[in-house]
Amino acid sequence: MKPLILKNTIQKYAWGSHTAIQSLLGESSSQEPWAELWMGAHPKAPSEVNFNDTWIPLNSLIGQYPIEILGAPIAKKFNNALPLLFKVLAAEHPLSIQAHPNKIQAITGFARENKMNIPLNAPHRNYKDDQHKPEIICALTPFTGLKGFRKIASTIEMLKMLCPINLKNEIDTLKNQGLKLFFKSLMELPGDDKIQVINESVKNAEKLADQNDSFKWLIRLYQMYPQDIGILSPVILNLICLEPGQALFLPAGELHAYLDGLGIELMANSDNVLRGGLTPKHVDVTELLDVLTFNETKVEILLPETITSGEGQYPVLAEEFSLSVITVKNAAVYSSTQNRSVEILLCVNGKADITYNDDKPTVQIQKGVSVLIPSVIDQYQITGDAKLFKAGVPLP
């Protein structure tokens, strides 16, 4: 077992970028948009590794050598599977408004849809697996997103500016009965009423755009989704712009959307998504209402906290993953801890050498290269001039 360079899958979705991931990988711009780079062992798109001169899927290799790659505690806890999925995400256009289920909801929903014989690839299927999907997004460029419900008073104030006539009843509902009934009534507006709300909101947003970035985003979303009530999301959810290195944690049940930018995304190894708008894909309002947490959200922007020389870790409590940033330069040497599990490193800038077990050859990495460090390697060192992100699995 040695550090294994990963060959990763590109997901080409319409909201992706023609240049962002391509630039990270040293590729020229592409005709098709590249949206996500997946690093991990998800069966939908596992990374491949060169093992004994043969390229094989990472999930197959883990199946053959779970203890060596994951380590005994993680192999036991997660049933011989890598519990995380590591991504680079490039949003040139907004992603759908969405939320993810908690563990119980995922297990129940997956079993229910299996019993109903809904194919896994059916467009109206909500649950693709029985796992929850907490996640962290870390900005590589300025990154704009929506996260959690705003304070009710703030939403009421902005809705009165945007749509005082056609949303009068819904504004009263929000004021007197809270977020859930308000959101339900908004999502269930009849077609003609919805169009009147959208038209009134856009007309006033155009007049007031200079006063508030949320109004600017409402107009931008309208240009892409002119008949989608989700264009109101920037005045209902918290609008955040992350600077490079800043991060957000998204727990189960929290409504969110990524609008623009390049980021590192790390999550539990799940593909469960409940959508709430800004998409031509299936939106199940009833299921979404059951999954969502209807609380005013205080946004906490995360920064890495130093845990050892050259490494800062983002303060997130998740069983499946941890995210760190490692910086090496000049003569400084980064040494991993000896008590560790499986890790994936992604170099986002510069070049570096990974050495391990003293008598083994050095593994060289550079910008855009990712490598899996099996648990069986007790300790490794990184030297050079580079910045890397590290996805790990916390030991139980």
JOSUL-V719562 format. One record per backbone hydrogen bond with DSSP energy under -0.5 kcal/mol. NH is the residue of the N-H (numbers start at 1). CO is the residue of the C=O. E is the energy in kcal/mol with one decimal. If there is no record, write none. Layout:
NH/CO/E ; NH/CO/E
//
This chain:
4/372/-2.7 ; 5/3/-0.6 ; 6/370/-2.5 ; 7/48/-2.7 ; 8/6/-0.6 ; 9/38/-0.9 ; 11/36/-3.3 ; 12/10/-0.6 ; 13/11/-1.0 ; 16/13/-1.9 ; 17/34/-2.3 ; 23/19/-2.6 ; 24/20/-1.7 ; 25/21/-2.0 ; 26/23/-1.1 ; 27/22/-3.6 ; 30/18/-1.8 ; 34/17/-3.2 ; 35/11/-2.6 ; 35/33/-0.6 ; 36/11/-1.7 ; 37/88/-2.2 ; 38/9/-2.4 ; 38/36/-0.5 ; 39/86/-3.4 ; 41/84/-0.6 ; 45/42/-1.3 ; 47/40/-2.9 ; 48/7/-2.6 ; 49/56/-2.6 ; 50/5/-0.6 ; 51/49/-1.0 ; 51/54/-2.9 ; 54/51/-0.9 ; 56/49/-2.5 ; 56/54/-0.6 ; 58/47/-3.5 ; 61/57/-1.9 ; 62/58/-2.7 ; 63/59/-1.7 ; 64/60/-1.4 ; 65/61/-2.4 ; 69/65/-2.1 ; 70/66/-2.3 ; 71/66/-0.8 ; 71/67/-1.3 ; 75/71/-2.7 ; 76/72/-2.3 ; 77/73/-2.2 ; 78/74/-2.6 ; 79/76/-0.8 ; 80/75/-3.0 ; 81/78/-0.8 ; 83/81/-0.5 ; 85/267/-2.5 ; 86/39/-2.3 ; 87/265/-3.2 ; 88/37/-1.5 ; 89/263/-3.0 ; 90/35/-3.0 ; 91/89/-0.5 ; 91/261/-2.9 ; 92/15/-2.2 ; 92/90/-0.7 ; 93/15/-2.0 ; 95/258/-3.1 ; 97/277/-2.0 ; 98/256/-2.9 ; 99/274/-1.9 ; 106/102/-2.5 ; 107/103/-2.6 ; 108/104/-2.6 ; 109/105/-2.9 ; 110/106/-2.4 ; 111/107/-2.0 ; 112/108/-2.4 ; 113/109/-2.3 ; 114/110/-1.9 ; 115/111/-2.3 ; 116/112/-1.4 ; 117/114/-1.7 ; 118/113/-2.3 ; 119/117/-0.6 ; 122/119/-1.8 ; 125/122/-1.8 ; 128/126/-0.6 ; 133/101/-0.9 ; 135/250/-1.8 ; 136/266/-2.6 ; 137/248/-2.4 ; 138/264/-3.1 ; 139/246/-2.6 ; 140/262/-2.9 ; 141/262/-1.7 ; 143/242/-2.2 ; 144/260/-2.9 ; 145/240/-2.7 ; 146/257/-3.3 ; 147/238/-2.1 ; 148/255/-3.0 ; 149/295/-0.6 ; 150/236/-2.8 ; 155/151/-1.9 ; 156/152/-2.6 ; 157/153/-2.1 ; 158/154/-2.0 ; 159/155/-2.8 ; 160/156/-2.2 ; 161/157/-1.0 ; 162/158/-2.0 ; 163/159/-3.2 ; 167/163/-1.3 ; 168/165/-1.0 ; 171/167/-2.8 ; 172/168/-2.1 ; 173/169/-2.2 ; 174/170/-2.5 ; 175/171/-2.2 ; 176/172/-2.5 ; 177/173/-3.3 ; 178/173/-0.8 ; 178/174/-0.8 ; 182/178/-1.5 ; 183/179/-3.1 ; 184/180/-2.5 ; 185/181/-2.3 ; 186/182/-2.1 ; 187/183/-2.6 ; 188/184/-1.6 ; 189/186/-1.2 ; 194/190/-2.9 ; 195/191/-2.1 ; 196/192/-2.0 ; 197/193/-2.2 ; 198/194/-2.6 ; 199/195/-2.8 ; 200/196/-2.4 ; 201/197/-2.5 ; 202/198/-2.7 ; 203/199/-2.2 ; 204/200/-2.0 ; 205/201/-2.5 ; 206/202/-2.2 ; 207/203/-0.9 ; 208/204/-1.7 ; 209/205/-0.9 ; 211/208/-2.2 ; 212/208/-0.7 ; 212/209/-0.8 ; 215/212/-0.8 ; 216/212/-1.3 ; 217/213/-2.3 ; 218/214/-2.0 ; 219/215/-1.9 ; 220/216/-2.1 ; 221/217/-2.8 ; 222/218/-2.1 ; 223/219/-1.7 ; 224/220/-0.8 ; 224/221/-0.6 ; 225/221/-3.0 ; 228/225/-1.7 ; 229/227/-0.5 ; 231/228/-2.0 ; 232/229/-1.8 ; 233/230/-2.0 ; 234/231/-0.6 ; 235/232/-2.0 ; 236/232/-0.8 ; 236/233/-0.9 ; 237/233/-3.2 ; 238/147/-0.5 ; 238/148/-2.4 ; 240/145/-2.9 ; 240/238/-0.5 ; 242/143/-3.5 ; 242/240/-0.5 ; 245/139/-2.7 ; 246/243/-2.5 ; 247/302/-1.9 ; 248/137/-2.2 ; 250/135/-3.5 ; 251/249/-0.6 ; 253/100/-2.8 ; 254/251/-1.3 ; 255/253/-0.6 ; 256/98/-2.4 ; 257/146/-2.0 ; 259/144/-2.5 ; 259/257/-0.5 ; 260/144/-1.7 ; 261/91/-2.4 ; 263/89/-2.7 ; 264/138/-3.2 ; 265/87/-2.6 ; 266/136/-2.3 ; 267/85/-2.1 ; 268/134/-1.8 ; 269/83/-2.2 ; 270/268/-2.5 ; 273/126/-0.8 ; 273/271/-0.5 ; 274/99/-2.7 ; 275/273/-0.6 ; 276/97/-3.3 ; 277/97/-0.7 ; 282/123/-0.5 ; 285/283/-0.9 ; 288/284/-2.5 ; 289/285/-2.5 ; 290/286/-1.4 ; 291/287/-1.6 ; 292/288/-2.4 ; 293/253/-3.0 ; 294/292/-0.6 ; 295/293/-1.3 ; 297/149/-3.1 ; 298/296/-0.5 ; 299/297/-0.7 ; 301/299/-0.6 ; 302/247/-3.1 ; 305/313/-2.8 ; 307/311/-2.2 ; 308/311/-1.4 ; 311/308/-2.3 ; 312/325/-2.3 ; 313/305/-2.8 ; 314/323/-2.7 ; 315/303/-0.6 ; 316/314/-1.8 ; 318/316/-0.9 ; 322/392/-1.8 ; 324/390/-2.3 ; 325/312/-2.8 ; 326/388/-3.3 ; 327/310/-2.4 ; 328/386/-2.4 ; 332/329/-2.0 ; 334/382/-2.6 ; 335/333/-0.5 ; 336/380/-2.7 ; 340/338/-1.2 ; 342/70/-0.8 ; 343/373/-1.6 ; 344/391/-2.4 ; 345/371/-2.9 ; 346/389/-2.5 ; 347/369/-2.6 ; 348/346/-0.5 ; 348/387/-2.5 ; 349/387/-1.2 ; 351/385/-1.7 ; 352/365/-2.6 ; 353/383/-2.9 ; 354/363/-3.1 ; 355/353/-0.5 ; 355/381/-2.3 ; 357/379/-0.8 ; 359/357/-4.3 ; 360/356/-0.9 ; 363/354/-2.8 ; 364/362/-0.6 ; 365/352/-2.8 ; 367/350/-1.4 ; 368/347/-3.2 ; 369/366/-2.5 ; 371/345/-2.4 ; 372/4/-3.0 ; 373/343/-3.2 ; 374/372/-0.7 ; 375/69/-2.1 ; 376/68/-2.2 ; 377/374/-1.3 ; 378/376/-0.9 ; 381/355/-2.6 ; 382/334/-2.4 ; 383/353/-2.1 ; 385/351/-2.1 ; 386/328/-2.2 ; 387/349/-2.2 ; 388/326/-2.9 ; 389/346/-2.6 ; 390/324/-2.8 ; 391/344/-2.8 ; 392/322/-2.4 ; 392/390/-0.6 ; 393/342/-0.9 ; 394/392/-0.5
//
